[in-house]
Amino acid sequence: MKAQYTLPELFLMLRQNWFKIAVASLLLYMFFNRDLSLQVEMNAPGSKLAKQERTGSWQLPEEPLPQASDKLGLLFSGTEEEAASLENDLRKLDEYEIDAFIQRFVDVARVEQEKFGIPASVVLATALYESTAGHRKTADVHTNNYFGLLCAEPSAYTPAWQGGCKKVEQMLFRKYQTAWESFRDFSYFTYRQLGSLSGEDYRVWSEALGRRLYGKDPGFAANVIGLIERYSLHDYDF
């Protein structure tokens, strides 16, 4: 039998339980407000890559592009002087910082290998080298660029960049909302240029990256291979 209350009894019940009702209302408000914020964030233009990953709409190109031109190097930052600076800055870091960086991104790198065929060791070592284990200004929380990718004019080999840009060290770098978006953008671009290398080992990939994408840094391949072998990053490849 259902309980029935008179109006005075209802008011009395509300007065006696007002605190519990207020707490429950606050929790409900926080829950629905958080859900709304999450939906807005997911639909933000800057989170296009993350949205594609969640919805499964990310599609690999049918095949890598043909032989890339030497203009591809324009997308990647670096001069001989800056390369030397990267090497010196990396040497100044202690082993704990480098190991922390590797452990932070190893799972991301393995996912990129699974999806794009780029060895996880190459993804990790390139990010480690180009961002100085996350200490370079381009890799701060405002830019999240771990691979030195620049904002450049679109061409046959460089699709239009839809994200933001930030000026660092007198150059315009691609700006990402998250570190994951930086890794995915690097993988997508690298696959388009070097996807035919799928199945090759880290040495072949490193040399190809150094020759065709990071050509302004003559020591790129040697440094990336050195990092892979020093920290046994090839153990993460499969």
VOTI-373540 format. One record per residue (C-alpha): residue number from 1; x, y, z. Coordinates in nm, 4 decimals. Example, Ala and Ser with C-alpha at 12.3 -4.5 7.8 and 13.67 -1.06 7.14 Angstrom:
REM residues 2
@nr:1 u:1.2300 v:-0.4500 w:0.7800 .
@nr:2 u:1.3670 v:-0.1060 w:0.7140 .
REM end
This chain:
REM residues 238
@nr:1 u:0.0000 v:0.0000 w:0.0000 .
@nr:2 u:0.1483 v:0.3355 w:-0.1057 .
@nr:3 u:0.2236 v:0.5889 w:0.1665 .
@nr:4 u:0.0342 v:0.9180 w:0.1365 .
@nr:5 u:0.1516 v:1.2426 w:0.2920 .
@nr:6 u:-0.0297 v:1.5623 w:0.3648 .
@nr:7 u:0.1234 v:1.8922 w:0.2557 .
@nr:8 u:0.2393 v:1.9826 w:0.6116 .
@nr:9 u:0.4019 v:1.6394 w:0.6438 .
@nr:10 u:0.5893 v:1.6919 w:0.3159 .
@nr:11 u:0.7197 v:2.0303 w:0.4319 .
@nr:12 u:0.8311 v:1.8727 w:0.7599 .
@nr:13 u:1.0142 v:1.5947 w:0.5724 .
@nr:14 u:1.1910 v:1.8499 w:0.3527 .
@nr:15 u:1.3005 v:2.0508 w:0.6583 .
@nr:16 u:1.4374 v:1.7414 w:0.8301 .
@nr:17 u:1.6275 v:1.6168 w:0.5225 .
@nr:18 u:1.7259 v:1.9425 w:0.3531 .
@nr:19 u:2.1001 v:1.8738 w:0.3840 .
@nr:20 u:2.0816 v:1.5306 w:0.2169 .
@nr:21 u:1.8641 v:1.6728 w:-0.0611 .
@nr:22 u:2.1069 v:1.9608 w:-0.1185 .
@nr:23 u:2.4071 v:1.7263 w:-0.1391 .
@nr:24 u:2.2262 v:1.4943 w:-0.3813 .
@nr:25 u:2.1257 v:1.7901 w:-0.5999 .
@nr:26 u:2.4836 v:1.9194 w:-0.6057 .
@nr:27 u:2.6199 v:1.5793 w:-0.7064 .
@nr:28 u:2.3644 v:1.5503 w:-0.9871 .
@nr:29 u:2.4537 v:1.8991 w:-1.1116 .
@nr:30 u:2.8263 v:1.8188 w:-1.1110 .
@nr:31 u:2.7689 v:1.4917 w:-1.2975 .
@nr:32 u:2.5576 v:1.6402 w:-1.5764 .
@nr:33 u:2.7764 v:1.9498 w:-1.6054 .
@nr:34 u:3.0858 v:1.7284 w:-1.6423 .
@nr:35 u:2.9126 v:1.5225 w:-1.9105 .
@nr:36 u:2.8187 v:1.8376 w:-2.1029 .
@nr:37 u:3.1744 v:1.9728 w:-2.0802 .
@nr:38 u:3.3125 v:1.6443 w:-2.2075 .
@nr:39 u:3.0795 v:1.6526 w:-2.5080 .
@nr:40 u:3.1812 v:2.0110 w:-2.5892 .
@nr:41 u:3.5497 v:1.9195 w:-2.5653 .
@nr:42 u:3.5062 v:1.6139 w:-2.7873 .
@nr:43 u:3.3412 v:1.8292 w:-3.0533 .
@nr:44 u:3.6022 v:2.1059 w:-3.0400 .
@nr:45 u:3.7847 v:2.1596 w:-3.3734 .
@nr:46 u:4.1225 v:2.1157 w:-3.2084 .
@nr:47 u:4.0380 v:1.7662 w:-3.0895 .
@nr:48 u:3.9654 v:1.6279 w:-3.4366 .
@nr:49 u:4.2292 v:1.3566 w:-3.4096 .
@nr:50 u:4.1045 v:1.2374 w:-3.0718 .
@nr:51 u:3.7462 v:1.2309 w:-3.2010 .
@nr:52 u:3.8508 v:1.0234 w:-3.5003 .
@nr:53 u:4.0200 v:0.7738 w:-3.2700 .
@nr:54 u:3.7161 v:0.7413 w:-3.0431 .
@nr:55 u:3.4668 v:0.6993 w:-3.3263 .
@nr:56 u:3.6856 v:0.4654 w:-3.5286 .
@nr:57 u:3.6725 v:0.6980 w:-3.8297 .
@nr:58 u:4.0510 v:0.7198 w:-3.8574 .
@nr:59 u:4.1441 v:0.5782 w:-4.1959 .
@nr:60 u:4.4914 v:0.5016 w:-4.3273 .
@nr:61 u:4.5650 v:0.6205 w:-4.6802 .
@nr:62 u:4.5214 v:0.3398 w:-4.9314 .
@nr:63 u:4.8955 v:0.3474 w:-4.9937 .
@nr:64 u:5.1925 v:0.5680 w:-4.9045 .
@nr:65 u:5.2708 v:0.8592 w:-5.1319 .
@nr:66 u:5.5359 v:0.8143 w:-5.4035 .
@nr:67 u:5.8942 v:0.9247 w:-5.3547 .
@nr:68 u:5.8902 v:1.2454 w:-5.1540 .
@nr:69 u:6.0636 v:1.5589 w:-5.2692 .
@nr:70 u:6.3360 v:1.7383 w:-5.0789 .
@nr:71 u:6.0751 v:2.0003 w:-4.9840 .
@nr:72 u:5.9464 v:1.7655 w:-4.7146 .
@nr:73 u:6.2280 v:1.8834 w:-4.4931 .
@nr:74 u:6.0534 v:2.2199 w:-4.4730 .
@nr:75 u:5.7957 v:2.0625 w:-4.2419 .
@nr:76 u:6.0552 v:1.9654 w:-3.9856 .
@nr:77 u:6.2447 v:2.2139 w:-3.7760 .
@nr:78 u:6.6156 v:2.2159 w:-3.7154 .
@nr:79 u:6.9506 v:2.3380 w:-3.8378 .
@nr:80 u:7.2958 v:2.1947 w:-3.7716 .
@nr:81 u:7.3352 v:2.4383 w:-3.4812 .
@nr:82 u:6.9970 v:2.3447 w:-3.3315 .
@nr:83 u:7.0755 v:1.9758 w:-3.3744 .
@nr:84 u:7.3970 v:2.0211 w:-3.1778 .
@nr:85 u:7.1963 v:2.2029 w:-2.9102 .
@nr:86 u:6.9479 v:1.9138 w:-2.8902 .
@nr:87 u:7.2322 v:1.6676 w:-2.8400 .
@nr:88 u:7.3917 v:1.8794 w:-2.5673 .
@nr:89 u:7.0624 v:1.9380 w:-2.3861 .
@nr:90 u:6.9835 v:1.5667 w:-2.3926 .
@nr:91 u:7.3217 v:1.4812 w:-2.2422 .
@nr:92 u:7.2486 v:1.7135 w:-1.9496 .
@nr:93 u:6.9436 v:1.5134 w:-1.8438 .
@nr:94 u:6.9812 v:1.2426 w:-1.5840 .
@nr:95 u:6.8815 v:0.8840 w:-1.6540 .
@nr:96 u:6.5733 v:0.9101 w:-1.4344 .
@nr:97 u:6.4215 v:1.1849 w:-1.6528 .
@nr:98 u:6.4848 v:0.9900 w:-1.9706 .
@nr:99 u:6.3456 v:0.6670 w:-1.8258 .
@nr:100 u:6.0361 v:0.8529 w:-1.7014 .
@nr:101 u:5.9782 v:0.9889 w:-2.0522 .
@nr:102 u:6.0133 v:0.6432 w:-2.2064 .
@nr:103 u:5.7728 v:0.4852 w:-1.9577 .
@nr:104 u:5.5234 v:0.7656 w:-2.0112 .
@nr:105 u:5.5007 v:0.7131 w:-2.3870 .
@nr:106 u:5.5951 v:0.3503 w:-2.4508 .
@nr:107 u:5.2333 v:0.2331 w:-2.4722 .
@nr:108 u:5.1471 v:0.5179 w:-2.7092 .
@nr:109 u:5.4428 v:0.4268 w:-2.9315 .
@nr:110 u:5.3377 v:0.0615 w:-2.9438 .
@nr:111 u:4.9856 v:0.1600 w:-3.0479 .
@nr:112 u:5.1341 v:0.3725 w:-3.3272 .
@nr:113 u:5.3377 v:0.0725 w:-3.4457 .
@nr:114 u:5.0281 v:-0.1459 w:-3.4457 .
@nr:115 u:4.8292 v:0.1050 w:-3.6519 .
@nr:116 u:5.0980 v:0.2413 w:-3.8851 .
@nr:117 u:5.3845 v:-0.0090 w:-3.8899 .
@nr:118 u:5.6424 v:0.2426 w:-3.7660 .
@nr:119 u:5.8672 v:0.0700 w:-3.5073 .
@nr:120 u:5.7779 v:0.1801 w:-3.1544 .
@nr:121 u:6.1489 v:0.2289 w:-3.0869 .
@nr:122 u:6.1738 v:0.4850 w:-3.3686 .
@nr:123 u:5.8657 v:0.6739 w:-3.2504 .
@nr:124 u:5.9963 v:0.6832 w:-2.8931 .
@nr:125 u:6.3536 v:0.7768 w:-2.9820 .
@nr:126 u:6.2452 v:1.0500 w:-3.2237 .
@nr:127 u:6.0164 v:1.2056 w:-2.9624 .
@nr:128 u:6.2881 v:1.1724 w:-2.6989 .
@nr:129 u:6.5456 v:1.3383 w:-2.9229 .
@nr:130 u:6.3317 v:1.6120 w:-3.0817 .
@nr:131 u:6.1660 v:1.7192 w:-2.7547 .
@nr:132 u:6.4697 v:1.6676 w:-2.5278 .
@nr:133 u:6.2585 v:1.4252 w:-2.3223 .
@nr:134 u:5.9778 v:1.6797 w:-2.3059 .
@nr:135 u:6.1973 v:1.9699 w:-2.1889 .
@nr:136 u:6.2048 v:2.1627 w:-2.5167 .
@nr:137 u:5.9758 v:2.4680 w:-2.5304 .
@nr:138 u:5.7809 v:2.3187 w:-2.8193 .
@nr:139 u:5.6787 v:2.0264 w:-2.5967 .
@nr:140 u:5.5327 v:2.2321 w:-2.3121 .
@nr:141 u:5.1686 v:2.2027 w:-2.2081 .
@nr:142 u:5.0727 v:2.4915 w:-2.4377 .
@nr:143 u:5.2079 v:2.3326 w:-2.7572 .
@nr:144 u:5.2545 v:1.9555 w:-2.6984 .
@nr:145 u:5.4736 v:1.9237 w:-3.0085 .
@nr:146 u:5.7155 v:1.6341 w:-2.9490 .
@nr:147 u:5.8448 v:1.5905 w:-3.3047 .
@nr:148 u:5.9306 v:1.9395 w:-3.4255 .
@nr:149 u:5.6584 v:1.9484 w:-3.6912 .
@nr:150 u:5.6162 v:2.2964 w:-3.8360 .
@nr:151 u:5.3120 v:2.4749 w:-3.9708 .
@nr:152 u:5.3681 v:2.4877 w:-4.3468 .
@nr:153 u:5.1784 v:2.5725 w:-4.6613 .
@nr:154 u:4.9886 v:2.2747 w:-4.8071 .
@nr:155 u:5.1298 v:2.1020 w:-5.1128 .
@nr:156 u:5.1111 v:1.7666 w:-5.2902 .
@nr:157 u:5.3141 v:1.6154 w:-5.0063 .
@nr:158 u:5.2024 v:1.8285 w:-4.7133 .
@nr:159 u:4.8242 v:1.8399 w:-4.6510 .
@nr:160 u:4.6783 v:2.1559 w:-4.5013 .
@nr:161 u:4.7255 v:2.1684 w:-4.1236 .
@nr:162 u:4.3878 v:2.2177 w:-3.9530 .
@nr:163 u:4.5169 v:2.2842 w:-3.6016 .
@nr:164 u:4.6713 v:2.5853 w:-3.4319 .
@nr:165 u:5.0254 v:2.7170 w:-3.4526 .
@nr:166 u:5.2607 v:2.8700 w:-3.1982 .
@nr:167 u:5.5743 v:3.0737 w:-3.2561 .
@nr:168 u:5.8730 v:2.9283 w:-3.0734 .
@nr:169 u:6.2369 v:3.0115 w:-3.1429 .
@nr:170 u:6.1346 v:3.2303 w:-3.4409 .
@nr:171 u:5.9479 v:2.9430 w:-3.6105 .
@nr:172 u:5.5812 v:2.8452 w:-3.6292 .
@nr:173 u:5.5250 v:2.5022 w:-3.4789 .
@nr:174 u:5.2134 v:2.2893 w:-3.4943 .
@nr:175 u:5.0136 v:2.3152 w:-3.1739 .
@nr:176 u:4.8268 v:2.0206 w:-3.0210 .
@nr:177 u:4.5806 v:1.9907 w:-2.7359 .
@nr:178 u:4.7434 v:1.6715 w:-2.6097 .
@nr:179 u:5.0705 v:1.4842 w:-2.6452 .
@nr:180 u:4.8775 v:1.1954 w:-2.8002 .
@nr:181 u:4.7686 v:1.4163 w:-3.0923 .
@nr:182 u:5.1338 v:1.5027 w:-3.1574 .
@nr:183 u:5.2296 v:1.1340 w:-3.1729 .
@nr:184 u:4.9378 v:1.0527 w:-3.4012 .
@nr:185 u:5.0108 v:1.3431 w:-3.6376 .
@nr:186 u:5.3739 v:1.2323 w:-3.6642 .
@nr:187 u:5.2698 v:0.8733 w:-3.7345 .
@nr:188 u:5.0140 v:0.9738 w:-3.9951 .
@nr:189 u:5.2540 v:1.2032 w:-4.1783 .
@nr:190 u:5.5442 v:0.9578 w:-4.1587 .
@nr:191 u:5.3267 v:0.6731 w:-4.2861 .
@nr:192 u:5.2259 v:0.8767 w:-4.5893 .
@nr:193 u:5.5913 v:0.9278 w:-4.6788 .
@nr:194 u:5.7602 v:0.6086 w:-4.5594 .
@nr:195 u:5.4819 v:0.3531 w:-4.5199 .
@nr:196 u:5.6436 v:0.1294 w:-4.7814 .
@nr:197 u:5.9118 v:0.0535 w:-4.5195 .
@nr:198 u:5.6627 v:-0.1405 w:-4.3058 .
@nr:199 u:5.8352 v:-0.4524 w:-4.1740 .
@nr:200 u:6.1846 v:-0.3022 w:-4.1875 .
@nr:201 u:6.3879 v:-0.2656 w:-3.8677 .
@nr:202 u:6.4563 v:0.0505 w:-3.6682 .
@nr:203 u:6.7856 v:0.1223 w:-3.8459 .
@nr:204 u:6.6209 v:0.1430 w:-4.1878 .
@nr:205 u:6.3424 v:0.3643 w:-4.0549 .
@nr:206 u:6.5830 v:0.5951 w:-3.8683 .
@nr:207 u:6.8038 v:0.6407 w:-4.1727 .
@nr:208 u:6.5024 v:0.7107 w:-4.3955 .
@nr:209 u:6.3659 v:0.9662 w:-4.1492 .
@nr:210 u:6.7037 v:1.1355 w:-4.1295 .
@nr:211 u:6.7462 v:1.1396 w:-4.5051 .
@nr:212 u:6.3988 v:1.2452 w:-4.6150 .
@nr:213 u:6.2286 v:1.4228 w:-4.3253 .
@nr:214 u:6.4921 v:1.5484 w:-4.0827 .
@nr:215 u:6.7524 v:1.6207 w:-4.3484 .
@nr:216 u:6.8589 v:1.9498 w:-4.1910 .
@nr:217 u:7.0060 v:1.7512 w:-3.9014 .
@nr:218 u:7.2977 v:1.5469 w:-4.0410 .
@nr:219 u:7.3290 v:1.3521 w:-3.7169 .
@nr:220 u:6.9613 v:1.2627 w:-3.6802 .
@nr:221 u:6.9804 v:0.8959 w:-3.7813 .
@nr:222 u:7.2940 v:0.8252 w:-3.5782 .
@nr:223 u:7.1496 v:0.9945 w:-3.2698 .
@nr:224 u:6.8129 v:0.8182 w:-3.2915 .
@nr:225 u:6.9762 v:0.4784 w:-3.3480 .
@nr:226 u:7.2121 v:0.5526 w:-3.0593 .
@nr:227 u:6.9202 v:0.6274 w:-2.8260 .
@nr:228 u:6.7366 v:0.3126 w:-2.9352 .
@nr:229 u:7.0372 v:0.0932 w:-2.8635 .
@nr:230 u:7.1468 v:0.2685 w:-2.5447 .
@nr:231 u:6.8034 v:0.2355 w:-2.3828 .
@nr:232 u:6.7103 v:-0.0942 w:-2.5539 .
@nr:233 u:6.4035 v:0.0641 w:-2.7095 .
@nr:234 u:6.4051 v:-0.2050 w:-2.9785 .
@nr:235 u:6.2756 v:-0.4421 w:-2.7100 .
@nr:236 u:5.9390 v:-0.2661 w:-2.7483 .
@nr:237 u:5.9169 v:-0.3427 w:-3.1210 .
@nr:238 u:5.7061 v:-0.6346 w:-3.2408 .
REM end
